[in-house]
């Protein structure tokens, strides 16, 4: 099959070249099959296009951005809160709790937001302080196995190495 393909493909290419077909026009003049007439103003090139006037967009800056940056990056609240600024909101400075994203606070100034965050105690997730009896048994077994490994290692013991 492979040798048949090696013979047929070059033969097909040779036949296409020998056919001397006229190339099919493409682009704007493909429907008419005519070539465009040369321009009469060949000596006069058109002037280069000039860019239009630049429209200056107003730069929207965060008011008191240094204080906002210090609050968002260096305050004691930086690890627990995500901070945003919304130019169009009445309370533009917002903070969302990282663990509980349902808790969001907003303020109109950086100082007010810092005061709010200082007063809020967000409940943390529930932690288990007592082990289940099964977990306690597994921990005791693991501790016993580690004690055996430590006492069985060479050089272990109270008077070793003296």
Secondary structure, 3 states (H helix, E strand, C coil): CHHHHHHHHHHHHHHHHHCCCCCCCCHHHCCCCCCCCCCCCCCCCCCCCCCCCCCCCCCCCCCCHHHHHHHHHHCCCCCCEEEEECCCCCCCEEEEECCCCCCEEEECCHHHHHHHHHHCCCCCCCCCCCCCHHHHHHHHHHHHHHHHHHHHCCCCCCCCCC
